[in-house]
Amino acid sequence: MRLDCFITQKYTHITRQKALELIKQAQVSINGKIILKPAFNISDTDSISIKQDFFIESEIFCSRAALKLQRFLHNTQSQAYYSVFYNPLLLTKENSFLSHFTKDLVIWQKAHDSIKHNMESSLKTHITTSLKEILPLLIKDSIILDVGASAGGFSQVLLTYKPKLIVAQDIGSLQLDSNLSKRDEIVSIENVDIRIFSQDFHIYKEKILERIKDSKHRALKENLFDFLVCDVSFISLENILESLLNLSKTMLLLYKPQYEVGIQAKRNKKGVIKDTKIILVCLESFLALLKAKNALYIFVEKSLLAGKEGNEEFFIFCQF
């Protein structure tokens, strides 16, 4: 039997396409040896294994997005590409994210407005580690909006940190993984553009409040989610930023240069951008926009996993 077919039979929730992806990414071993050919013939006596990195709480990842987010949250070795605190004096107990940094205020003040490419390596590492330790605390017991949820990769990872509820929004339909759609902690909002969702949020709010049985939830009473994650394609983040800000003041965005640089950027046949300078120019422009929107803190780290075709992408955490 072909290897890809065997995988779909052994793991019934793995599609043929996902099996092909696992094999091509050198994640499948037969008798301890990595196999890269989907058509490789196997027998009943062969021992097949998939790298543990591709599992999230014993479940295989439901989309590539899950791997991107999981690796971002677990990784503390990568140093921040960009991290800046625009106003450390705005630390307050009311602010769910910034209050966690109180103990490190001296370090952050030293870094204030100097945390870019010339930042000390040790400080970069400290900032990365601190943020990754705090994010799980931010997610736990929170009401989270997953913008552009699609199959639910980000939601799958977020569930491991015990949020109160995740609202999975997408412009498409019937994309959310069937296992996720059954979870009590997830509300699926399909066939709606995030700009319309933001504009008409009052229509959806009651459904969400009813689900959590907490009509007094502070954030939602103010039409805000505790935390927002965003992974969208075929649209620039600039075009939806205002809508995102109407929904949450704490967010983690996946910045995809292939949808940000415009058609003038040189690309190869697969659509991978070849001009690295224009990527950084556009990224810096977007970060400047975040600052203009009164961001208090911005953290940027390159995704350890590139886009499907090979484009490098960036995680941007920001607090307003």
C-alpha positions in Angstrom: 0.0 0.0 0.0 1.1 3.6 -0.7 2.5 5.4 2.3 0.1 8.4 2.0 -2.9 6.0 1.7 -1.8 4.1 4.8 -1.5 7.3 6.8 -5.1 8.3 6.0 -6.3 4.8 7.0 -4.3 4.7 10.3 -5.2 8.3 11.2 -8.8 8.7 10.1 -8.8 12.4 10.7 -5.8 13.0 8.4 -6.7 13.9 4.8 -4.8 12.7 1.8 -3.5 16.3 1.3 -2.3 16.5 4.9 -0.6 13.1 4.6 1.2 14.4 1.5 2.3 17.5 3.3 3.6 15.5 6.3 5.7 13.2 4.0 7.1 16.0 1.9 8.2 17.9 5.1 10.2 14.9 6.3 7.9 14.2 9.2 7.1 10.6 8.5 9.5 7.7 9.3 9.3 4.0 8.4 11.3 1.7 10.6 13.2 4.7 11.9 14.1 6.1 8.5 12.5 9.3 7.0 10.7 8.7 3.8 9.9 11.5 1.4 8.0 9.6 -1.3 4.2 9.5 -0.9 4.0 6.4 -3.2 6.5 4.5 -1.1 5.2 0.9 -0.8 4.8 -0.4 2.8 3.8 -3.7 4.4 1.8 -4.6 7.5 5.0 -5.3 9.4 6.5 -1.8 8.9 6.6 0.6 11.8 5.3 4.1 10.9 5.7 7.2 13.0 5.0 10.9 12.7 7.1 13.4 14.5 5.6 14.5 17.8 6.0 18.1 16.8 3.0 17.7 14.4 0.7 16.7 17.3 -1.3 19.1 19.5 -2.4 17.3 22.7 -2.4 13.9 20.9 -4.3 15.3 17.9 -2.6 15.9 14.6 -2.5 19.5 13.6 -5.6 20.6 11.7 -3.8 23.1 9.5 -0.4 24.6 8.8 -1.4 27.6 10.9 -1.5 25.5 14.0 2.2 24.6 13.5 3.1 28.2 13.0 1.4 29.4 16.2 2.6 26.4 18.3 6.2 26.9 17.3 5.9 30.7 18.0 4.5 30.1 21.5 6.9 27.3 22.4 10.1 29.0 21.0 12.1 31.1 23.4 15.4 30.9 21.5 14.6 33.2 18.6 15.4 36.8 19.4 13.0 39.6 18.8 13.3 41.1 15.3 11.6 44.2 16.7 10.3 45.1 20.1 9.5 48.5 21.4 7.6 49.9 24.4 6.2 53.3 23.5 5.1 54.3 26.9 6.2 52.1 29.9 4.5 54.6 32.3 1.1 53.3 31.1 1.4 50.1 33.1 -1.8 49.6 35.0 -3.6 46.7 36.8 -6.5 47.3 34.4 -4.4 46.4 31.4 -4.4 42.6 31.2 -1.1 42.4 29.3 1.1 45.2 30.4 0.5 44.6 34.1 2.4 41.3 33.8 5.6 43.3 33.0 5.6 45.3 36.2 8.5 43.3 37.6 10.6 43.9 34.5 9.8 47.7 34.3 13.4 48.7 34.8 14.6 46.4 31.9 11.8 47.7 29.7 12.6 51.3 30.4 16.3 50.7 29.5 15.0 49.3 26.2 12.5 52.0 25.6 12.8 53.5 22.1 16.1 51.7 21.5 14.9 48.2 21.0 15.4 47.6 17.3 18.3 46.2 15.3 21.0 47.4 17.7 19.5 46.0 20.8 21.8 43.9 23.0 21.4 40.1 22.3 20.8 39.3 26.0 18.0 41.9 26.1 16.4 40.5 23.0 16.4 37.0 24.5 15.0 38.3 27.8 12.1 40.0 26.0 11.3 37.0 23.9 11.3 34.7 26.9 9.2 37.1 29.0 6.6 37.5 26.3 6.3 33.7 25.7 5.8 33.1 29.4 3.1 35.8 29.7 1.0 34.8 26.6 -0.4 31.6 28.2 -1.6 33.7 31.1 -3.2 36.1 28.7 -5.0 33.3 26.9 -6.3 31.4 30.0 -9.9 32.1 30.9 -10.2 34.7 28.2 -12.7 35.3 25.4 -10.7 35.2 22.2 -11.5 36.2 18.6 -9.8 34.1 15.9 -10.0 36.2 12.8 -9.7 34.2 9.5 -10.0 31.0 11.5 -10.4 28.8 8.4 -9.8 25.2 9.5 -9.1 26.4 13.0 -5.3 26.0 13.3 -4.9 28.9 15.7 -7.9 27.9 17.7 -6.6 24.4 18.0 -3.4 25.7 19.7 -5.2 28.3 21.8 -7.5 25.6 23.3 -4.5 24.0 24.9 -4.1 27.1 27.1 -7.7 26.8 28.5 -9.5 29.9 27.2 -13.1 30.5 28.3 -14.3 30.8 24.7 -13.0 31.2 21.2 -15.1 32.9 18.5 -13.8 31.5 15.2 -14.7 34.0 12.4 -14.2 33.4 8.7 -15.5 34.8 5.4 -15.8 31.2 4.1 -18.1 28.4 5.1 -17.7 24.8 6.3 -14.0 25.2 6.8 -13.7 24.7 10.5 -12.2 21.2 11.4 -15.1 18.9 12.5 -13.4 18.0 15.8 -13.1 21.7 16.7 -16.7 22.5 15.7 -17.9 20.1 18.3 -16.0 21.8 21.1 -18.1 23.7 23.7 -15.4 26.3 23.9 -15.8 27.3 20.2 -18.4 29.4 18.5 -18.2 29.4 14.7 -19.1 32.6 12.8 -19.0 31.9 9.1 -19.8 33.7 5.8 -19.0 37.1 7.3 -16.2 39.6 6.4 -14.4 40.7 9.5 -15.2 44.3 8.6 -18.9 43.5 8.7 -18.5 41.5 11.8 -16.9 44.5 13.5 -19.5 46.9 12.2 -22.4 44.8 13.2 -20.9 43.2 16.3 -24.1 43.9 18.4 -25.8 41.3 16.3 -23.4 38.6 17.3 -22.6 39.6 20.9 -25.8 38.1 22.4 -25.0 34.8 20.9 -21.5 34.8 22.4 -22.7 36.0 25.8 -25.4 33.3 25.9 -22.7 30.7 25.2 -20.5 31.7 28.1 -23.5 32.4 30.4 -21.8 35.5 31.6 -23.7 38.6 30.6 -21.5 40.7 32.9 -18.3 39.9 31.2 -16.4 43.2 31.3 -14.7 43.0 27.9 -17.7 42.0 25.9 -19.9 44.6 27.6 -17.5 47.1 26.0 -17.7 45.3 22.7 -14.1 44.1 23.1 -12.5 40.7 23.2 -9.8 39.9 25.8 -7.5 38.8 23.0 -7.5 38.6 19.2 -5.5 36.5 16.8 -5.5 37.0 13.1 -4.4 34.9 10.1 -5.9 36.2 6.9 -5.0 35.8 3.2 -5.6 37.7 0.0 -6.1 41.0 2.0 -3.7 43.5 3.6 -3.8 43.8 7.4 -3.9 47.6 6.8 -7.3 47.2 5.2 -8.8 45.6 8.3 -6.8 47.1 11.1 -9.5 49.6 12.1 -12.0 46.8 12.4 -9.6 44.7 14.5 -9.1 47.6 16.8 -12.8 48.0 17.3 -12.8 44.4 18.6 -9.7 44.1 20.8 -6.8 46.1 22.1 -4.5 43.1 22.5 -3.7 41.1 19.4 -1.4 38.7 17.7 -1.2 39.1 14.0 0.4 37.0 11.3 1.9 39.4 8.8 2.1 37.8 5.3 4.3 40.0 3.0 2.9 38.3 -0.1 -0.4 40.1 0.6 1.2 43.3 1.7 3.9 44.4 -0.8 1.7 44.9 -3.8 2.1 43.5 -7.4 5.2 45.5 -8.0 7.4 43.1 -6.0 9.4 40.5 -7.9 8.3 37.0 -7.3 9.3 33.5 -8.5 7.0 31.1 -10.3 5.5 30.0 -7.0 4.7 33.5 -5.9 7.6 33.7 -3.4 8.8 37.3 -3.0 12.5 37.6 -4.1 13.0 41.2 -3.0 13.7 41.0 0.7 14.2 44.8 0.9 10.6 45.5 0.0 9.4 43.0 2.6 11.2 44.9 5.3 10.1 48.3 4.0 6.5 47.3 4.0 6.8 45.7 7.4 8.3 48.8 8.8 5.5 50.8 7.2 2.9 48.6 8.9 4.7 48.9 12.3 4.6 52.7 11.9 0.9 52.5 11.3 0.5 50.5 14.5 2.4 53.2 16.4 0.2 55.9 14.7 -2.8 54.0 16.1 -1.4 54.5 19.6 0.2 51.1 20.1 1.7 50.8 23.6 3.9 47.8 22.8 4.9 46.0 19.6 6.8 42.7 19.4 7.8 41.1 16.1 9.3 37.7 15.4 9.8 35.8 12.2 7.7 32.7 11.9 9.7 29.6 12.3 7.5 28.0 9.6 7.3 29.8 6.3 4.1 30.1 4.2 3.0 27.2 2.1 4.9 28.3 -1.0 7.9 29.4 1.0 7.3 33.1 1.8 8.7 34.2 5.1 6.1 35.5 7.5 6.1 37.5 10.8 4.2 37.3 14.1 3.3 40.7 15.4 2.1 41.0 19.0 0.7 44.4 19.9 -1.1 46.1 22.8 -3.1 49.3 22.4 
